Amino acid sequence: MPIDYFGERMKAVRKSKRLTQLDLAKRLNVSKGTVSSYEQGLSYPTLETFVKLCTILDTSSDYLLGISDNLPFKMGGLTDAQMESVLQFISVIEQANDIIENQNRQTGD
């Protein structure tokens, strides 16, 4: 899996932890724009920040980097397949919201 999935996985895990970009940025001691940039795949964290990110999100570096599809945490007793579906669903919703926001900006709504 290419590193392009890093941002999507990071965003999905962040949302599953009910953290906003601002919440995560404060805990990482970076700007909200930096977190957004990570999630969009425009930039990547330093190694030090990446280690903090894994700790804060309580997830493995292997998962975020796409080396493994195994999540190291459980969400409400869901199976691994159900957790992956939930994370994918969150990602799809976010992508749809981004499209809608872009369309609204273009039409001036």
Protein Blocks (a to p, Z undefined) as FASTA:
>chain_A
ZZklmmmmmmmmmmmnopafklmmmmnopafklmmmmmnopaccdfklmmmmmmmnopaf
klmnopaccdfbdeehiafklmmmmmmmmmmmmmmmmmmmmmmmmnoZZ
